[in-house]
Structures are given as C-alpha cells and as structure tokens.
Amino acid sequence: KAGVTQTPRYLIKTRGQQVTLSCSPISGHRSVSWYQQTPGQGLQFLFEYFSETQRNKGNFPGRFSGRQFSNSRSEMNVSTLELGDSALYLCASSLVWGADQPQHFGDGTRLSIL
Amino acid sequence: AQTVTQSQPEMSVQEAETVTLSCTYDTSESNYYLFWYKQPPSRQMILVIRQEAYKQQNATENRFSVNFQKAAKSFSLKISDSQLGDTAMYFCAFMKPGANSKLTFGKGITLSVRP
C-alpha cells in the first residue's frame, strides 16, 4: 500500500509569490491534516480536511488556505509569501476525522523563501 | 490548551544500550492519546508507539516501550538494544479525540546512537 505522497519535495520561491503544495493520502484514508515544521516553532498544526470540508484550523493567518478534493487528495496554498514561511510542510492522513486513528505522514515539502 | 514538553534537546547512547527519552504534558482532559514519532534525516515522520490514556498498561512495540504515568502527566519512551538506525529526532505528541482533534507536538529530542 502506497504511503502519503507529497509533491513537490523541494520548492524555492521569492517573497510576495504564492505557492501550492499537494498531498495524496494513503488509499482509503479520508482525513488529511497539514503541519508546518520550523526550527524555532517546531511542529504546528495548520488545518484538517475531511469529506472536502475543513474541520479544524490552527492559528495561522488567512494567507494559508487549503482544500480537499472528492478523491481525498488535498492542496495547501500560501499567498503573499514571507521569509518566515520557509519551513518543512508535512501532510498526514488518517482513516476518518476526529477519532482515535493514528496519523501517517508524508516526506514533506521543503519550502524556501528567498 | 494542551502543551507537550520535551526538556532534553539532545541525547546520545552507545549501540546495544538502553536509553529513555522524557516527555511531560499538560491537559485537563481525561480521555486522550499520546504518541511518540520518529523523524530520521529522510524527514518522514514515523509513528513509533501509541498510548491510550484510559489504558493503565504501558504500550510496547518490539524494542520500544513507554512508561505512562497519568497522574504525573509523564510519558517517557524507552528504547532497548539501541541500533544505529534509531538515530533520529523523536517527538512526543498529544491528541484529544473529537471535533477538534489534532496532534500537539513537543519540540523534539535529537537522539544519536554511537557505534
């Protein structure tokens, strides 16, 4: 069974641009969560999607948004990029939302802002 | 809000020896889950072990076991017979099930296994 797939693996952008990251969950998993990992702040929860609806949201500005498609694949968008957005963005999937299912992570997308 | 604290930033252990990684958490919830995740240099976050708060028995997974002290809000990970492949960052995480379920992570600890 394939794991969580995140694309691209690396991305370099400049300030003010926007970026879209993609996440394909494990087959059969319907919940997708996004996390930001930085050396200073550690791992922080961005948002979670289930059945194409955002179910939970962390404390990030509105520049960070996401969506989920009918096949459970999810995309995360960051607009008007800032230097502080440089981070590893991790996606995790689980079978359902709000239950005691463990989350399985992808390899992440390393985003660098110049 | 829940918080997870990993006070040791780095640890080192000799191959084949045993090491214990510490984690404390703060919550007012009675039902929750605790996890240890491993993140090697390859970046993928791998689930090592999971503990349900309502279970008194400590979880074990092969060489990995936890010491869960609910009253003290402590959740340490013991790695027995350490192997070179155990070298990684280890994160302790908390999750409250329900509508606002999400993983709350500690800062992590870098574990180095010496040959």
Interface residues (C-beta under 8 A of the other chain):
Chain A: G3 S33 Y35 G42 L43 F45 E48 R55 N56 G58 L88 L90 A92 W97 G98 A99 D100 P102 Q103 H104 F105 G106 D107 G108 R110
Chain B: Y33 F35 Y37 S42 R43 Q44 M45 I46 L47 R50 E52 F91 M95 P97 G98 A99 N100 S101 K102 L103 T104 F105 G106 K107 G108
